[in-house]
Amino acid sequence: MSGNVIVFGWKRSLPGREKISAQHFQDFLQYMGGEKQKGTIDSFEPVLLNPTGGDLTGFFLIRGEPGKLAALTGSPEWVQHITRAMLHLDNAAVWTGVGGAMVQDRMDIWMKTLPA
């Protein structure tokens, strides 16, 4: 499994758009399931955080190979989902990064670039 990740997160549904958000959540689950079946992504996991008053209440953690993730985020379907999300979610955002064994690789790079 790849250590490359996409995090698609949000703060909350915009007031009055909760039903739209609930439907889009189901649509996005189906979309991610289809991308997993096609092999575009290795895995995905939806996460709903307990209320804390913070800026993040939920996210999808999506894992895959770098080239395939780049193709995913450049696809018309992805752009449509993210555009939809921007219309009904507060602080919807997409981040890329690494996880798993690749964290140590990134830390090694970081440590090597620190001033002596």
SVG drawing of the C-alpha trace seen along z (x, -y; Angstrom):
<svg xmlns="http://www.w3.org/2000/svg" viewBox="-32 -28 58 31">
<polyline fill="none" stroke="black" stroke-width="0.4" points="0.0,0.0 1.3,-3.5 2.1,-6.0 0.8,-8.9 -2.4,-10.4 -5.1,-12.9 -7.2,-14.4 -10.5,-15.9 -11.9,-17.6 -14.6,-20.0 -15.7,-22.0 -19.5,-21.5 -22.5,-21.6 -23.6,-25.2 -26.9,-26.0 -29.9,-24.9 -27.8,-22.7 -27.4,-19.7 -29.6,-17.4 -27.6,-18.2 -24.4,-17.4 -25.8,-14.1 -26.7,-13.1 -23.3,-14.2 -21.6,-12.2 -23.4,-9.1 -22.5,-10.0 -18.9,-10.5 -18.7,-7.2 -20.0,-5.5 -17.5,-7.5 -14.6,-6.5 -15.8,-2.8 -15.7,-2.9 -12.3,-4.4 -11.0,-1.7 -12.6,1.0 -10.9,-0.5 -7.5,-0.6 -7.2,-4.4 -6.8,-4.4 -5.6,-1.8 -8.0,-2.7 -10.2,-5.3 -11.7,-5.9 -14.3,-8.4 -13.7,-9.8 -16.2,-11.9 -14.5,-13.6 -16.2,-14.1 -17.3,-17.7 -14.6,-19.9 -15.4,-23.4 -12.4,-23.1 -12.1,-23.7 -12.3,-20.1 -15.2,-17.8 -14.8,-15.2 -12.5,-14.0 -11.8,-11.3 -8.4,-9.8 -7.5,-8.5 -4.4,-6.4 -2.8,-5.6 0.2,-5.9 1.3,-9.5 0.6,-9.4 -2.8,-7.8 -3.7,-10.3 -2.7,-13.2 -4.8,-11.8 -7.7,-11.4 -7.6,-15.0 -7.3,-16.2 -10.3,-14.2 -13.6,-15.9 -15.5,-13.7 -13.2,-14.8 -13.5,-18.4 -17.2,-18.1 -17.4,-16.5 -15.1,-19.2 -17.0,-22.0 -20.3,-20.5 -18.7,-20.3 -17.7,-23.9 -21.3,-24.9 -22.6,-23.1 -19.7,-22.6 -17.9,-25.2 -14.1,-25.2 -14.0,-22.3 -10.4,-21.7 -8.1,-19.2 -4.5,-18.4 -1.9,-16.0 0.8,-14.3 2.3,-11.1 1.7,-8.5 2.9,-5.1 6.6,-4.3 7.0,-7.5 6.7,-9.6 10.2,-8.6 11.5,-9.4 10.1,-12.9 11.4,-13.3 14.9,-12.3 14.7,-14.9 13.6,-17.5 16.4,-16.6 19.0,-16.8 17.9,-20.3 18.0,-21.8 20.8,-24.3 23.8,-22.9"/>
</svg>
